Amino acid sequence: MVTMLSLKQAALFFIQLLNTSSVFAVTSIAYHWNVSVSKGDLIQLTCTISNNDTTMIQWTKDRYYFSHSYSSNRSSSNFSSNSLRIDPKIPSTFNISNAQHDDAGLYTCIISESKGFNCITWNVTVFENEKGT
């Protein structure tokens, strides 16, 4: 089941998520990756879930978000493009099919666990296909 939230609701939800994680002995790890692909390629971004105590996963790009709660098995999203896809059954993987220039940018995944959270950011660059027409 996918539930749509307004941008304001999503921001409040994210703030609540961060406040909840600060209750625990917070450990946080941040990773940053650069990804370059040709226009039309498939991009697959994967958040590594380290153990079984993951409580929530959230993806963001610009003003778009996807979040999945493992405890309630519920997802919410405002991604509207058919080429941007996160399967609620595998919320740790973000797929971009047929990459276009407007798919370029920063994608962030935040994994909340009982002992803190991990943050992974990808800077995606989409180049013109070098093959001649």
C-alpha positions, 0 to 999 in steps of 0.5 A: 500500500502506498500513501501519498503525503503532501510536501509539508507532511513529508517534511514533518515526518522526516523531522520526527524521524530524525528526532526519534533517532536522536533518542538512541545512542546515535551512530551515524555513517555518511557515504557519498558516491559519484555515478556517471551514466549515459543517457538511456542507461539503467541506474540502480542505487542500493542502500546497504542494510547492515542488519535486521534492526532497520526500522525505516528507509527514506529516499529523497531527490530534490522535493521528492521522497519515498519512505518505508516503515518496516514496523508497519510495512507501509510506504509513502511517496510523491515520486510521479515519474514512471522511470523512477521506481522503488519497489515497496517489497525491496525499498533499499533499491532505487531504479531509474530506467532510461536515464535522462538529463533531468534524472541527474542530481543528488539522491539520498537514502537514510536508513534508520536503525535502532542504534542510529542511522546511515546516510548514503548520497549519490551524485548522479550525472547523465551524459549524452550517449557517445554513439553516433546516430 
